[in-house]
Amino acid sequence: MRVTDYSLQEMYERKYSEYLLRKEISDWLEDAYAPQLEAATQALTDWLHTPATYASKQDRLNKVIADLEPRELVLKAACMVSMQGRLTMQQAAAQMITGFPSHWGMPVPDMVRTASEILARIGWEDLYTVEYGGGQEPVLISDMELPAMFAERIQLAGHPLPMLIEPEPLQSNRSTGYINIPGSLILGSRHNHHEGEICRSVLEIQNSVGMKLNLDFLMKVDDIRPTFETQEQETQWENLNKDTKLIARDLIKAGNWFWFTYRVDTRGRMYARGYQINPQGNSWRKAMLELHREQHVEIDP
């Protein structure tokens, strides 16, 4: 039987989808911080078209100008910094706004350097502060205040999660199976996408396999706590463990019948979407999953 509770699936996508959350925060920022965004866009445009003081920097800027929409990049940077919280490492932020591999026609170090310069220029317009000093990597400190309604969703947002309804048919290489989450069926940067043959029929077979959580296992067994080298590693592990249990709770409340959606990498290998609950996760995450339609199989001795 095909489950058809689309309203529940739409609510689930909105709660956990980073894509949908970024869109909502971007829309909110465009209204709440319109003057700052306009000023940053103009400042970035002027900076890009001002001759550099040395040739190598001008060469980098020439490669960027043709491939960059200042307004789009300003909004992307503002959204990213506001979602990260009060402190974002500049190099990590530079990698986030450019994406890998490089599509600016320059080596990765030059791309990150250029993106860092762009981020610094955007930050002059009261969206965030770039803090230097102490010989440490520069950090971006947000000057934007997001409403409290976004706080919990930022904590939970991430990769798209299992679906509560059977995934939609894959009509193209930009179908995802989800109702409101677009994307590419090909992993990697946006430049990996194409509309050539990727065996979507095989992905649809994988998408059609209903799963459930083993409740007895979840009640009795927790993930093995590893040895941590830093407090940050321990905090990340604890947050992931907590989020996994929160998502498991939602799946159980929704009937404990769900479907994973799959994509391929450039070599054709299939990967399930999701992070907290995934059939390709660690041993604990694999062990909590079962096929929803069970079948007794006799094995000859």
Secondary structure in CASP SS format (residue, H / E / C, confidence):
PFRMAT SS
TARGET T0000
AUTHOR 0000-0000-0000
METHOD secondary structure of the structure
MODEL  1
M C 1.00
R C 1.00
V C 1.00
T C 1.00
D C 1.00
Y H 1.00
S H 1.00
L H 1.00
Q H 1.00
E H 1.00
M H 1.00
Y H 1.00
E H 1.00
R H 1.00
K H 1.00
Y H 1.00
S E 1.00
E H 1.00
Y H 1.00
L H 1.00
L H 1.00
R H 1.00
K H 1.00
E H 1.00
I H 1.00
S H 1.00
D H 1.00
W H 1.00
L H 1.00
E H 1.00
D H 1.00
A H 1.00
Y C 1.00
A H 1.00
P H 1.00
Q H 1.00
L H 1.00
E H 1.00
A H 1.00
A H 1.00
T H 1.00
Q H 1.00
A H 1.00
L H 1.00
T H 1.00
D H 1.00
W H 1.00
L H 1.00
H C 1.00
T C 1.00
P C 1.00
A C 1.00
T C 1.00
Y C 1.00
A H 1.00
S H 1.00
K H 1.00
Q H 1.00
D H 1.00
R H 1.00
L H 1.00
N H 1.00
K H 1.00
V H 1.00
I H 1.00
A C 1.00
D C 1.00
L C 1.00
E C 1.00
P H 1.00
R H 1.00
E H 1.00
L H 1.00
V H 1.00
L H 1.00
K H 1.00
A H 1.00
A H 1.00
C H 1.00
M H 1.00
V H 1.00
S H 1.00
M H 1.00
Q H 1.00
G C 1.00
R C 1.00
L C 1.00
T E 1.00
M E 1.00
Q H 1.00
Q H 1.00
A H 1.00
A H 1.00
A H 1.00
Q H 1.00
M H 1.00
I H 1.00
T H 1.00
G C 1.00
F C 1.00
P C 1.00
S C 1.00
H C 1.00
W C 1.00
G C 1.00
M C 1.00
P C 1.00
V H 1.00
P H 1.00
D H 1.00
M H 1.00
V H 1.00
R H 1.00
T H 1.00
A H 1.00
S H 1.00
E H 1.00
I H 1.00
L H 1.00
A H 1.00
R H 1.00
I H 1.00
G H 1.00
W H 1.00
E H 1.00
D C 1.00
L C 1.00
Y E 1.00
T E 1.00
V E 1.00
E E 1.00
Y C 1.00
G C 1.00
G C 1.00
G C 1.00
Q C 1.00
E C 1.00
P C 1.00
V E 1.00
L E 1.00
I E 1.00
S E 1.00
D C 1.00
M C 1.00
E C 1.00
L C 1.00
P C 1.00
A H 1.00
M H 1.00
F H 1.00
A H 1.00
E H 1.00
R H 1.00
I H 1.00
Q H 1.00
L H 1.00
A C 1.00
G E 1.00
H C 1.00
P C 1.00
L C 1.00
P C 1.00
M E 1.00
L C 1.00
I C 1.00
E C 1.00
P C 1.00
E C 1.00
P C 1.00
L C 1.00
Q C 1.00
S C 1.00
N C 1.00
R C 1.00
S C 1.00
T C 1.00
G C 1.00
Y C 1.00
I C 1.00
N C 1.00
I C 1.00
P C 1.00
G C 1.00
S C 1.00
L C 1.00
I E 1.00
L C 1.00
G C 1.00
S C 1.00
R H 1.00
H H 1.00
N H 1.00
H C 1.00
H C 1.00
E C 1.00
G C 1.00
E C 1.00
I C 1.00
C C 1.00
R H 1.00
S H 1.00
V H 1.00
L H 1.00
E H 1.00
I H 1.00
Q H 1.00
N H 1.00
S C 1.00
V C 1.00
G E 1.00
M E 1.00
K E 1.00
L E 1.00
N C 1.00
L H 1.00
D H 1.00
F H 1.00
L H 1.00
M H 1.00
K H 1.00
V C 1.00
D C 1.00
D C 1.00
I C 1.00
R C 1.00
P C 1.00
T C 1.00
F C 1.00
E C 1.00
T C 1.00
Q H 1.00
E H 1.00
Q H 1.00
E H 1.00
T H 1.00
Q H 1.00
W H 1.00
E H 1.00
N H 1.00
L H 1.00
N H 1.00
K H 1.00
D H 1.00
T H 1.00
K H 1.00
L H 1.00
I H 1.00
A H 1.00
R H 1.00
D H 1.00
L H 1.00
I H 1.00
K H 1.00
A C 1.00
G C 1.00
N C 1.00
W C 1.00
F E 1.00
W E 1.00
F C 1.00
T C 1.00
Y E 1.00
R E 1.00
V E 1.00
D C 1.00
T C 1.00
R C 1.00
G C 1.00
R C 1.00
M E 1.00
Y E 1.00
A E 1.00
R C 1.00
G C 1.00
Y C 1.00
Q C 1.00
I C 1.00
N C 1.00
P C 1.00
Q C 1.00
G C 1.00
N C 1.00
S H 1.00
W H 1.00
R H 1.00
K H 1.00
A H 1.00
M C 1.00
L E 1.00
E E 1.00
L E 1.00
H C 1.00
R C 1.00
E C 1.00
Q C 1.00
H C 1.00
V C 1.00
E C 1.00
I C 1.00
D C 1.00
P C 1.00
END
